[in-house]
Amino acid sequence: MTTRLTFGYLYDFRNPAQWPRDWSELYEETIALAAWTEEAGFDAAWVPEHHLASDGYVTSPLMVLAAIAARTKKIRLGSAIALAPLYHPLRFAEDCVALDLISGGRAEMALAIGYRRKEYEAYGLDFTKRGARFDEFLQIVQALWAGETVDFEGQHFTLKGAKLMPPAPRGKVPMHIGGFAAKALARVAKYADGYFGDADVSHIYLAKLAELVRDPAQARILAPALFEVVADDPEAAMEELAPYYHHVNNTYGEFIAEDNAIGMADAVLSPMSLEAFKASGILQIFTPDNAVARYRTMKADHPALEHLMFMRPPGLSVPRFQAYAQLFADKVMPAFA
């Protein structure tokens, strides 16, 4: 299925010590900023999830998405990603239905199992069983969204007479699953409406669809492009933006290094100095024309690619974020209208 390529932003609500803010003001500002991107023509707002982060990385994506839903009318709203095995499936299914009702049918969830042992230990769960727990979670949630009364007894969840009321208004909430390992991509093909992750490994997802006799033409790919920016002057933009993205790089690198369980043999992100980060090529800054060419090529190479997700890096002021986002809206998005 060939679809138009759309664009949105991820908001992680971090409050790094080097750019401290009042927490309430930060949340209000960020929710308002997500609403502004709708006015600017962007297609979606995404909220991720991590726990035990020193910079306050957002822990409650569904709560925040409900607040954004109340301030917007059109943009898609989703988790990217929610750590599904940390949730009870009935509560998660109910909360997603509430979000879909509040937003008028704009909710869609991107889920994954996560890669940090300490997050599971904080919830009293076995990190090594997260894949099996996720599989049970997915079976239950999809049955509930389909309107079934669920009696389920598994290794991780037991439910008796569970049913949603109100029901899922669309018969489901669209769901994407992320991951890089072969098991994760098989899970995407079996359960999900689409893949959340690197388009360059999506061929495995397409192959898994074919194995399940599901039409690869119905594939959907949502790809994070968190370290990509468009600027008229990439050199000047690098000097301005690198400190903010450097913080993102180093914190993700620290997360990944805790357990080396992300499912990639050579994860790109690792802690480094600011100067090393600038030279690493991780932060990619394109002129508008180069961005248009890049994203047209990506879409041609991956017809199932339907959305690219950028980010508002923590610490960057609202006016400076808006300047970069407006440039993207004015000079890149018209090529994909």
Residue frames relative to the residue before (quaternion, step in Angstrom):
aa qw qx qy qz dx dy dz
M 1.0000 0.0000 0.0000 0.0000 0.00 0.00 0.00
T 0.2026 -0.7855 0.5752 0.1053 3.57 -0.58 1.12
T 0.0270 -0.8008 0.5974 -0.0326 3.55 -0.76 1.06
R 0.6081 -0.5360 0.4372 0.3895 3.52 -1.30 0.31
L 0.4222 -0.6860 0.5301 0.2648 3.58 -1.04 0.74
T 0.0722 -0.8017 0.5934 0.0002 3.55 -0.79 1.07
F 0.3048 -0.7671 0.5528 0.1145 3.53 -1.32 0.37
G 0.0727 0.7917 -0.6041 0.0543 3.55 -1.14 0.68
Y 0.4128 -0.7020 0.5300 0.2363 3.54 -1.36 -0.03
L 0.3158 -0.7021 0.6115 0.1827 3.47 -1.32 0.61
Y 0.1385 -0.7847 0.6033 0.0340 3.55 -1.04 0.92
D 0.1121 -0.8415 0.5272 0.0388 3.59 -0.45 1.17
F 0.3820 -0.7884 0.4352 0.2075 3.60 1.32 0.17
R 0.3136 0.7596 -0.5152 0.2434 3.59 1.06 0.63
N 0.1660 -0.7697 0.6126 0.0684 3.51 -1.25 0.58
P 0.1054 -0.8500 0.5128 0.0590 3.61 0.46 1.18
A 0.6086 -0.6005 0.3887 0.3435 3.54 -1.10 0.75
Q 0.6578 0.5241 -0.3258 0.4318 3.61 1.07 -0.60
W 0.7594 0.1952 -0.1507 0.6021 3.61 1.26 -0.23
P 0.0161 0.8703 -0.4922 -0.0072 3.62 0.77 0.98
R 0.0826 -0.7785 0.6221 0.0114 3.52 -1.13 0.84
D 0.5463 -0.5236 0.5126 0.4059 3.54 -1.31 0.21
W 0.5126 -0.6909 0.4089 0.3045 3.58 -0.74 1.05
S 0.6680 0.5005 -0.3193 0.4486 3.60 0.84 -0.89
E 0.6515 0.5078 -0.3174 0.4658 3.57 0.97 -0.82
L 0.6349 0.5329 -0.3312 0.4508 3.58 1.00 -0.79
Y 0.6718 0.4848 -0.3101 0.4664 3.59 0.89 -0.87
E 0.6571 0.5045 -0.3180 0.4610 3.59 0.88 -0.87
E 0.6577 0.5229 -0.3014 0.4507 3.56 0.93 -0.93
T 0.6964 0.4822 -0.2812 0.4510 3.57 0.88 -0.93
I 0.6293 0.5117 -0.3348 0.4797 3.59 1.01 -0.73
A 0.6489 0.5010 -0.3134 0.4793 3.59 0.98 -0.80
L 0.6339 0.5311 -0.3295 0.4556 3.57 1.04 -0.73
A 0.6209 0.5232 -0.3440 0.4716 3.59 1.00 -0.73
A 0.6465 0.5014 -0.3210 0.4771 3.58 1.01 -0.78
W 0.6233 0.5401 -0.3414 0.4507 3.60 1.02 -0.71
T 0.6367 0.5309 -0.3511 0.4353 3.62 0.96 -0.73
E 0.5773 0.5537 -0.3831 0.4619 3.58 1.12 -0.51
E 0.6583 0.5019 -0.3048 0.4711 3.58 0.92 -0.87
A 0.6804 0.4910 -0.2853 0.4632 3.58 1.08 -0.72
G 0.6223 -0.5990 0.3183 0.3906 3.58 1.27 -0.11
F 0.4660 0.6675 -0.4642 0.3490 3.59 1.23 0.13
D 0.5175 -0.7172 0.4123 0.2187 3.51 -1.19 0.70
A 0.8400 0.0914 0.0123 0.5347 3.61 1.02 -0.61
A 0.1689 -0.7249 0.6544 0.1332 3.50 -1.38 0.41
W 0.1083 -0.8132 0.5719 -0.0068 3.55 -0.83 1.08
V 0.1183 -0.7831 0.6091 0.0422 3.56 -1.07 0.79
P 0.2700 -0.7883 0.5340 0.1434 3.61 -0.72 1.05
E 0.2884 -0.7464 0.5682 0.1920 3.56 -1.28 -0.29
H 0.2059 0.7078 -0.6687 0.0978 3.50 -1.10 0.89
H 0.2602 -0.7557 0.5832 0.1451 3.55 -1.27 0.40
L 0.8213 0.2555 -0.1923 0.4724 3.54 -1.30 0.47
A 0.4053 0.6961 -0.4899 0.3334 3.58 1.04 0.73
S 0.4938 -0.7000 0.4326 0.2811 3.57 -0.82 0.98
D 0.7042 0.4415 -0.2711 0.4854 3.60 1.16 -0.46
G 0.5813 -0.6436 0.3581 0.3457 3.58 1.22 0.30
Y 0.1189 0.8104 -0.5563 0.1399 3.58 1.13 0.60
V 0.5645 -0.6553 0.3799 0.3281 3.57 -0.80 1.04
T 0.2459 -0.8006 0.5383 0.0939 3.56 -0.94 0.98
S 0.7785 0.3284 -0.1334 0.5181 3.61 1.17 -0.52
P 0.1056 -0.8589 0.4948 0.0791 3.61 0.48 1.12
L 0.6585 0.5206 -0.3405 0.4235 3.62 0.89 -0.76
M 0.6172 0.5353 -0.3430 0.4635 3.59 1.04 -0.71
V 0.6896 0.4753 -0.2827 0.4676 3.56 0.87 -0.96
L 0.6403 0.5262 -0.3311 0.4510 3.59 0.97 -0.79
A 0.6142 0.5348 -0.3563 0.4581 3.60 1.03 -0.64
A 0.6412 0.5122 -0.3224 0.4717 3.58 1.03 -0.76
I 0.6555 0.4871 -0.3152 0.4835 3.59 0.98 -0.79
A 0.6094 0.5641 -0.3523 0.4316 3.60 1.03 -0.74
A 0.6674 0.5163 -0.3003 0.4448 3.56 1.02 -0.82
R 0.7231 0.4231 -0.2329 0.4938 3.60 1.23 -0.41
T 0.7277 0.3842 -0.2152 0.5259 3.60 1.26 -0.06
K 0.3386 -0.7585 0.5303 0.1696 3.55 -1.31 0.33
K 0.8328 0.2733 -0.0789 0.4748 3.58 0.96 -0.85
I 0.6631 0.5579 -0.3456 0.3599 3.59 0.83 -0.85
R 0.5271 -0.5950 0.5094 0.3295 3.52 -1.25 0.62
L 0.1612 -0.7919 0.5871 0.0483 3.56 -1.09 0.78
G 0.2084 0.8165 -0.5166 0.1517 3.56 -0.63 1.02
S 0.5117 -0.5747 0.5343 0.3499 3.47 -1.39 0.23
A 0.0694 0.8025 -0.5889 0.0666 3.57 -1.08 0.66
I 0.4552 -0.6386 -0.5891 0.1948 1.47 0.56 2.36
A 0.4169 -0.6193 0.5749 0.3349 3.53 -1.38 0.12
L 0.4187 -0.7012 0.5227 0.2446 3.56 -1.03 0.85
A 0.2629 -0.8575 0.4185 0.1430 3.51 0.42 1.34
P 0.6841 0.5013 -0.3377 0.4083 3.66 0.77 -0.79
L 0.5954 0.5651 -0.3730 0.4325 3.60 1.22 -0.19
Y 0.6666 0.5002 -0.2869 0.4724 3.61 1.29 -0.25
H 0.4276 -0.6019 0.5864 0.3331 3.51 -1.32 0.34
P 0.5077 -0.7080 0.3858 0.3034 3.62 -0.69 1.00
L 0.6318 0.5188 -0.3553 0.4532 3.62 0.99 -0.65
R 0.6673 0.4878 -0.3079 0.4710 3.58 0.85 -0.91
F 0.6489 0.5120 -0.3256 0.4591 3.59 0.92 -0.84
A 0.6620 0.5018 -0.3159 0.4584 3.60 0.86 -0.90
E 0.6536 0.5092 -0.3127 0.4645 3.58 0.98 -0.83
D 0.6812 0.4918 -0.3005 0.4514 3.59 0.85 -0.92
C 0.6376 0.5173 -0.3339 0.4630 3.60 1.03 -0.70
V 0.6229 0.5172 -0.3381 0.4798 3.59 1.04 -0.71
A 0.6345 0.5173 -0.3354 0.4663 3.60 0.95 -0.82
L 0.6548 0.5016 -0.3125 0.4712 3.61 0.94 -0.86
D 0.6544 0.5079 -0.3221 0.4583 3.60 0.95 -0.82
L 0.6544 0.4980 -0.3128 0.4753 3.60 1.03 -0.72
I 0.6484 0.5188 -0.3168 0.4583 3.58 0.92 -0.88
S 0.7573 0.4109 -0.2023 0.4655 3.56 0.94 -0.92
G 0.4598 -0.6902 0.4510 0.3299 3.59 1.21 -0.11
G 0.7418 -0.4443 0.2284 0.4474 3.55 0.93 0.90
R 0.5102 0.6702 -0.4080 0.3523 3.59 1.10 0.59
A 0.5168 0.6697 -0.4082 0.3433 3.60 1.24 -0.05
E 0.1592 0.7353 -0.6568 0.0507 3.52 -1.24 0.62
M 0.2912 -0.8031 0.5100 0.1005 3.50 -0.89 1.02
A 0.1259 -0.7249 0.6690 0.1056 3.54 -1.11 0.78
L 0.0810 -0.8271 0.5544 -0.0448 3.54 -0.69 1.19
A 0.0732 0.7659 -0.6387 0.0120 3.54 -1.27 0.40
I 0.5920 -0.6104 0.4085 0.3317 3.56 -1.31 0.15
G 0.4509 -0.6929 0.4585 0.3261 3.60 1.19 -0.33
Y 0.2759 -0.7852 0.5438 0.1075 3.53 -1.30 0.29
R 0.6238 0.5348 -0.3391 0.4581 3.59 1.24 0.31
R 0.4297 -0.7290 0.4825 0.2259 3.54 -0.58 1.22
K 0.6675 0.5392 -0.3275 0.3956 3.59 0.84 -0.92
E 0.5914 0.5570 -0.3793 0.4429 3.62 1.10 -0.51
Y 0.6694 0.4784 -0.2956 0.4855 3.58 0.99 -0.79
E 0.6437 0.5189 -0.3315 0.4544 3.57 0.95 -0.80
A 0.6219 0.5461 -0.3432 0.4442 3.59 1.03 -0.72
Y 0.7179 0.4026 -0.2340 0.5175 3.58 1.14 -0.65
G 0.5129 -0.6747 0.4035 0.3448 3.57 1.26 0.12
L 0.5379 0.6287 -0.3839 0.4100 3.58 1.20 0.57
D 0.5180 -0.6397 0.4872 0.2917 3.52 -1.27 0.57
F 0.4087 -0.7401 0.4882 0.2164 3.56 -0.48 1.23
T 0.6835 0.5102 -0.2948 0.4307 3.60 0.94 -0.82
K 0.6946 0.4523 -0.2712 0.4893 3.61 1.23 -0.30
R 0.3762 0.7757 -0.4618 0.2085 3.59 1.24 0.06
G 0.6243 0.5399 -0.3551 0.4390 3.62 1.02 -0.62
A 0.6751 0.4768 -0.2891 0.4830 3.58 0.89 -0.92
R 0.6276 0.5257 -0.3311 0.4691 3.57 1.05 -0.76
F 0.6364 0.5301 -0.3169 0.4621 3.58 1.02 -0.82
D 0.6431 0.5269 -0.3318 0.4457 3.60 0.92 -0.84
E 0.6541 0.4847 -0.3159 0.4872 3.59 0.94 -0.80
F 0.6141 0.5600 -0.3291 0.4483 3.56 0.97 -0.89
L 0.6891 0.4910 -0.2885 0.4482 3.59 0.82 -0.99
Q 0.6290 0.5299 -0.3400 0.4560 3.60 0.94 -0.80
I 0.6980 0.4816 -0.2762 0.4523 3.56 0.86 -0.97
V 0.6782 0.5005 -0.3047 0.4434 3.58 0.79 -0.99
Q 0.6766 0.4876 -0.3145 0.4534 3.60 0.85 -0.85
A 0.6352 0.5132 -0.3351 0.4700 3.59 1.02 -0.70
L 0.6487 0.5122 -0.3175 0.4647 3.59 0.97 -0.81
W 0.6663 0.4926 -0.3061 0.4686 3.59 0.88 -0.88
A 0.6598 0.5073 -0.3047 0.4631 3.60 1.11 -0.63
G 0.5870 -0.6220 0.3491 0.3829 3.59 1.28 0.01
E 0.4647 0.6955 -0.4399 0.3268 3.57 1.24 0.16
T 0.3807 -0.6212 0.6171 0.2972 3.51 -1.38 0.33
V 0.1938 -0.8414 0.5023 0.0477 3.54 -0.51 1.21
D 0.0161 -0.7097 0.7043 -0.0049 3.47 -1.02 1.07
F 0.1102 0.8122 -0.5522 0.1526 3.56 -0.49 1.17
E 0.0206 0.7729 -0.6339 0.0179 3.51 -0.98 0.90
G 0.0911 0.8074 -0.5716 0.1140 3.54 -0.39 1.25
Q 0.7142 -0.4168 0.3270 0.4574 3.52 -1.26 -0.34
H 0.7886 0.3319 -0.1377 0.4990 3.57 1.13 -0.67
F 0.7975 0.1454 -0.0689 0.5814 3.60 1.11 -0.59
T 0.0559 -0.7536 0.6535 0.0425 3.51 -1.22 0.71
L 0.0387 0.7891 -0.6093 0.0672 3.56 -0.76 1.10
K 0.0729 -0.7841 0.6156 0.0317 3.55 -1.09 0.74
G 0.8571 0.0253 -0.0550 0.5116 3.56 -0.69 1.13
A 0.3278 0.7618 -0.5015 0.2462 3.59 1.12 0.55
K 0.1375 0.7745 -0.6027 0.1345 3.57 -0.91 0.95
L 0.4155 -0.7166 0.5072 0.2378 3.56 -1.06 0.74
M 0.1625 0.7399 -0.6464 0.0911 3.54 -1.07 0.82
P 0.4042 -0.2630 -0.8373 0.2577 1.56 -1.07 2.24
P 0.5423 -0.6240 0.4471 0.3415 3.57 -1.19 0.50
A 0.6374 -0.4793 0.4150 0.4380 3.54 -1.31 0.15
P 0.4302 -0.7563 0.4172 0.2623 3.63 -0.46 1.13
R 0.7432 0.3538 -0.2183 0.5241 3.60 1.13 -0.51
G 0.5753 -0.5878 0.3754 0.4273 3.56 1.27 0.17
K 0.7662 -0.0046 -0.0199 0.6423 3.55 1.34 -0.01
V 0.2807 -0.6433 0.6489 0.2938 3.52 -1.40 -0.13
P 0.4867 -0.6755 0.4462 0.3284 3.62 -0.61 1.02
M 0.0926 -0.8229 0.5602 -0.0211 3.53 -0.87 1.03
H 0.1022 -0.7595 0.6416 0.0336 3.53 -1.00 0.95
I 0.1952 -0.7751 0.5921 0.1027 3.54 -1.09 0.71
G 0.2534 -0.7819 0.5577 0.1155 3.52 -0.99 0.92
G 0.3586 0.7153 -0.5605 0.2136 3.51 -1.33 0.28
F 0.3513 -0.7499 0.5325 0.1752 3.53 -1.31 0.33
A 0.6239 0.5549 -0.3435 0.4300 3.59 1.10 -0.61
A 0.6607 -0.5230 0.3625 0.3982 3.56 -1.22 0.50
K 0.6299 0.5344 -0.3379 0.4511 3.61 1.01 -0.78
A 0.6485 0.5208 -0.3188 0.4544 3.56 0.99 -0.83
L 0.6869 0.4767 -0.2895 0.4659 3.58 0.92 -0.86
A 0.5961 0.5299 -0.3621 0.4825 3.59 1.13 -0.53
R 0.6293 0.5286 -0.3215 0.4703 3.57 1.07 -0.77
V 0.6025 0.5503 -0.3491 0.4608 3.59 1.02 -0.77
A 0.6972 0.4871 -0.2801 0.4451 3.56 0.77 -1.06
K 0.6917 0.5001 -0.2814 0.4384 3.59 0.98 -0.82
Y 0.8405 0.2673 -0.0842 0.4636 3.55 0.80 -1.04
A 0.7581 0.4870 -0.2122 0.3782 3.57 0.92 -0.89
D 0.5059 -0.6027 0.5235 0.3268 3.50 -1.39 0.25
G 0.8123 -0.0527 0.0428 0.5793 3.58 1.18 -0.34
Y 0.4939 -0.6461 0.5115 0.2774 3.50 -1.41 0.20
F 0.1602 -0.7500 0.6349 0.0933 3.54 -1.02 0.89
G 0.5730 0.5914 -0.4151 0.3868 3.57 -0.46 1.14
D 0.7941 -0.3212 0.2496 0.4516 3.49 -1.34 -0.39
A 0.4309 -0.7196 0.4826 0.2523 3.58 -0.63 1.11
D 0.6307 0.5737 -0.3382 0.3984 3.59 1.10 -0.62
V 0.7113 0.3679 -0.2798 0.5295 3.61 1.19 -0.18
S 0.4120 0.7469 -0.4480 0.2678 3.57 1.27 0.08
H 0.5103 0.6356 -0.4380 0.3791 3.61 1.18 -0.27
I 0.6040 0.5386 -0.3630 0.4619 3.60 1.11 -0.56
Y 0.6206 0.5364 -0.3183 0.4753 3.57 1.04 -0.82
L 0.6692 0.4932 -0.3033 0.4658 3.60 0.89 -0.90
A 0.6443 0.5138 -0.3212 0.4666 3.57 1.01 -0.77
K 0.6455 0.5122 -0.3202 0.4674 3.58 1.01 -0.78
L 0.5976 0.5467 -0.3584 0.4643 3.60 1.08 -0.66
A 0.6654 0.5075 -0.3006 0.4575 3.55 0.91 -0.95
E 0.6275 0.5431 -0.3358 0.4456 3.60 1.01 -0.78
L 0.7145 0.4239 -0.2343 0.5049 3.57 1.11 -0.72
V 0.4221 -0.7176 0.4354 0.3425 3.57 1.36 0.15
R 0.4150 0.6354 -0.5190 0.3933 3.53 0.96 0.98
D 0.5419 -0.6662 0.4133 0.3029 3.55 -0.93 0.92
P 0.3703 -0.7406 0.5094 0.2342 3.64 -0.52 1.08
A 0.5645 0.6027 -0.3888 0.4085 3.58 1.17 -0.40
Q 0.6613 0.4878 -0.3089 0.4789 3.59 1.24 -0.33
A 0.3968 0.7387 -0.4658 0.2826 3.59 1.27 0.08
R 0.1003 -0.7602 0.6397 0.0532 3.52 -1.25 0.64
I 0.0837 -0.7918 0.6046 0.0207 3.56 -0.98 0.88
L 0.0881 -0.7357 0.6705 0.0387 3.53 -0.98 0.99
A 0.0868 -0.8406 0.5347 -0.0001 3.57 -0.52 1.14
P 0.3502 -0.7111 0.5628 0.2343 3.59 -0.83 0.90
A 0.0354 -0.7607 0.6482 0.0025 3.54 -1.09 0.87
L 0.0400 0.8884 -0.4565 0.0284 3.50 1.01 0.98
F 0.7532 0.3537 -0.1985 0.5178 3.58 1.09 -0.62
E 0.5476 0.5705 -0.4232 0.4422 3.58 1.03 0.80
V 0.0205 -0.7837 0.6176 -0.0631 3.53 -0.98 1.00
V 0.2433 -0.7334 0.6118 0.1691 3.55 -1.23 0.53
A 0.0964 0.7832 -0.6041 0.1113 3.56 -0.92 0.99
D 0.5291 -0.6141 0.4764 0.3406 3.56 -1.15 0.57
D 0.7743 0.1901 -0.0954 0.5961 3.58 1.11 -0.71
P 0.2332 -0.8255 0.4930 0.1452 3.62 0.14 1.23
E 0.6339 0.5418 -0.3513 0.4257 3.61 0.97 -0.71
A 0.6737 0.4728 -0.2920 0.4871 3.57 0.93 -0.89
A 0.6337 0.5351 -0.3288 0.4515 3.57 1.02 -0.79
M 0.6145 0.5453 -0.3498 0.4502 3.58 1.01 -0.75
E 0.6664 0.5004 -0.3109 0.4570 3.58 0.89 -0.85
E 0.6861 0.4789 -0.2871 0.4664 3.57 1.00 -0.80
L 0.7953 0.3953 -0.1671 0.4281 3.56 0.76 -1.08
A 0.5315 0.6822 -0.4062 0.2950 3.58 1.07 -0.65
P 0.6479 0.5224 -0.3690 0.4138 3.69 0.78 -0.73
Y 0.6665 0.5039 -0.3071 0.4557 3.59 0.99 -0.81
Y 0.7004 0.4411 -0.2672 0.4934 3.59 0.88 -0.90
H 0.5645 0.5827 -0.3791 0.4451 3.58 1.17 -0.51
H 0.6253 0.5204 -0.3355 0.4750 3.58 1.01 -0.77
V 0.6476 0.5121 -0.3186 0.4657 3.59 0.94 -0.88
N 0.6496 0.5261 -0.3113 0.4521 3.58 0.89 -0.95
N 0.7213 0.4644 -0.2723 0.4358 3.58 0.73 -1.01
T 0.6640 0.4886 -0.3255 0.4630 3.59 0.97 -0.74
Y 0.6409 0.4852 -0.3360 0.4909 3.61 0.95 -0.73
G 0.6295 0.5391 -0.3358 0.4476 3.58 0.99 -0.78
E 0.6504 0.4978 -0.3130 0.4810 3.58 1.02 -0.78
F 0.6134 0.5406 -0.3469 0.4595 3.59 1.00 -0.79
I 0.6913 0.5016 -0.2813 0.4374 3.56 0.78 -1.10
A 0.6889 0.5090 -0.2813 0.4326 3.57 0.97 -0.90
E 0.5021 0.6734 -0.4306 0.3302 3.60 1.16 -0.41
D 0.8401 0.0680 0.0208 0.5377 3.59 0.81 -1.00
N 0.2876 -0.7805 0.5050 0.2304 3.61 1.28 -0.18
A 0.4495 0.7058 -0.4164 0.3556 3.54 1.00 0.93
I 0.3679 0.7666 -0.4681 0.2404 3.59 1.19 0.40
G 0.5156 -0.6701 0.4042 0.3489 3.59 1.22 -0.31
M 0.6421 0.4501 -0.3277 0.5270 3.57 1.30 0.28
A 0.4777 -0.6995 0.4533 0.2776 3.57 -0.87 0.95
D 0.8088 0.1317 -0.0429 0.5716 3.57 1.05 -0.74
A 0.1087 -0.8200 0.5613 0.0278 3.55 0.43 1.24
V 0.4665 -0.7252 0.4416 0.2481 3.56 -0.80 1.09
L 0.7201 0.4724 -0.2625 0.4352 3.57 0.90 -0.91
S 0.1834 0.7469 -0.6231 0.1421 3.53 -0.94 0.98
P 0.6072 -0.5700 0.3901 0.3927 3.60 -1.07 0.57
M 0.1220 0.7726 -0.6112 0.1212 3.57 -1.02 0.87
S 0.6270 -0.5209 0.4112 0.4080 3.56 -1.29 0.17
L 0.6542 -0.5045 0.3820 0.4142 3.55 -1.26 0.34
E 0.6722 0.4926 -0.3138 0.4550 3.59 0.86 -0.86
A 0.6392 0.5055 -0.3290 0.4771 3.59 1.01 -0.74
F 0.6283 0.5340 -0.3356 0.4555 3.56 1.03 -0.74
K 0.6419 0.5302 -0.3286 0.4460 3.58 0.91 -0.86
A 0.7334 0.4302 -0.2253 0.4758 3.55 1.01 -0.83
S 0.5563 0.6824 -0.3612 0.3072 3.59 1.24 -0.37
G 0.4141 -0.7011 0.4794 0.3272 3.56 1.11 -0.62
I 0.4312 0.6998 -0.4693 0.3226 3.60 1.24 0.05
L 0.7167 0.3301 -0.2131 0.5761 3.58 0.95 -0.88
Q 0.0825 -0.8066 0.5853 -0.0061 3.54 -0.56 1.21
I 0.0565 -0.7978 0.6000 -0.0163 3.55 -0.70 1.13
F 0.1097 -0.8215 0.5594 -0.0111 3.54 -0.62 1.23
T 0.4690 -0.5899 0.5564 0.3500 3.52 -1.23 0.43
P 0.6667 -0.5020 0.3392 0.4341 3.63 -1.12 0.36
D 0.6677 0.4968 -0.3192 0.4532 3.61 0.86 -0.85
N 0.6652 0.4933 -0.3072 0.4689 3.58 0.96 -0.82
A 0.6270 0.5305 -0.3379 0.4596 3.57 1.06 -0.69
V 0.6335 0.5234 -0.3355 0.4607 3.58 0.93 -0.84
A 0.6637 0.4971 -0.3071 0.4670 3.58 0.90 -0.91
R 0.6519 0.5260 -0.3173 0.4445 3.58 0.93 -0.89
Y 0.7359 0.4301 -0.2560 0.4559 3.57 0.74 -0.99
R 0.5818 0.5386 -0.3795 0.4768 3.60 1.15 -0.43
T 0.6503 0.5047 -0.3142 0.4729 3.58 0.99 -0.80
M 0.6359 0.5247 -0.3296 0.4600 3.58 0.95 -0.84
K 0.6719 0.4922 -0.3001 0.4650 3.57 0.92 -0.88
A 0.6496 0.5083 -0.3195 0.4664 3.59 1.01 -0.76
D 0.6858 0.4800 -0.2793 0.4704 3.57 1.00 -0.82
H 0.7848 0.1741 -0.0658 0.5911 3.57 1.14 -0.70
P 0.1943 -0.8334 0.5038 0.1177 3.62 0.27 1.19
A 0.6447 0.5329 -0.3266 0.4401 3.61 1.12 -0.57
L 0.5018 0.6497 -0.4326 0.3728 3.60 1.24 -0.23
E 0.0282 -0.8432 0.5365 -0.0217 3.56 -0.58 1.13
H 0.8172 0.1176 -0.0537 0.5617 3.59 1.16 -0.30
L 0.1466 -0.7509 0.6386 0.0830 3.53 -1.15 0.81
M 0.1990 -0.7999 0.5643 0.0463 3.52 -0.88 1.05
F 0.1361 -0.7732 0.6176 0.0475 3.56 -0.65 1.17
M 0.3224 -0.7553 0.5236 0.2266 3.61 -1.18 -0.19
R 0.3663 -0.6276 0.6222 0.2913 3.47 -1.39 0.31
P 0.2973 -0.7911 0.4968 0.1976 3.61 -0.27 1.18
P 0.5477 -0.6289 0.4273 0.3492 3.60 -0.94 0.78
G 0.7563 0.3657 -0.2944 0.4557 3.52 -1.01 0.91
L 0.6145 0.5528 -0.3610 0.4318 3.59 1.08 -0.59
S 0.4782 -0.7002 0.4512 0.2783 3.58 -0.80 1.02
V 0.6452 -0.5310 0.3876 0.3892 3.56 -1.22 0.49
P 0.6848 0.4763 -0.3328 0.4397 3.67 0.71 -0.87
R 0.6795 0.4732 -0.3152 0.4637 3.61 0.93 -0.74
F 0.6120 0.5179 -0.3563 0.4800 3.60 1.03 -0.66
Q 0.6695 0.5078 -0.3092 0.4454 3.57 0.86 -0.93
A 0.6179 0.5488 -0.3561 0.4362 3.59 1.01 -0.71
Y 0.6833 0.4643 -0.2875 0.4846 3.59 0.91 -0.87
A 0.6657 0.5014 -0.3115 0.4565 3.59 0.94 -0.85
Q 0.6508 0.5157 -0.3257 0.4522 3.58 0.98 -0.79
L 0.6086 0.5394 -0.3469 0.4673 3.57 1.04 -0.73
F 0.6467 0.5088 -0.3153 0.4727 3.58 0.95 -0.85
A 0.6659 0.5069 -0.3004 0.4575 3.58 0.91 -0.92
D 0.7140 0.4672 -0.2599 0.4520 3.59 0.96 -0.87
K 0.8344 0.2855 -0.1001 0.4607 3.58 0.86 -0.94
V 0.7187 0.3920 -0.2533 0.5153 3.61 1.22 -0.21
M 0.7068 0.5060 -0.2916 0.3992 3.58 0.66 -1.05
P 0.6023 0.5623 -0.3995 0.4019 3.68 0.92 -0.58
A 0.6091 0.5618 -0.3593 0.4292 3.62 1.11 -0.53
F 0.7506 0.3592 -0.1958 0.5189 3.60 1.23 -0.39
A 0.3616 0.7592 -0.4737 0.2615 3.56 1.24 0.28
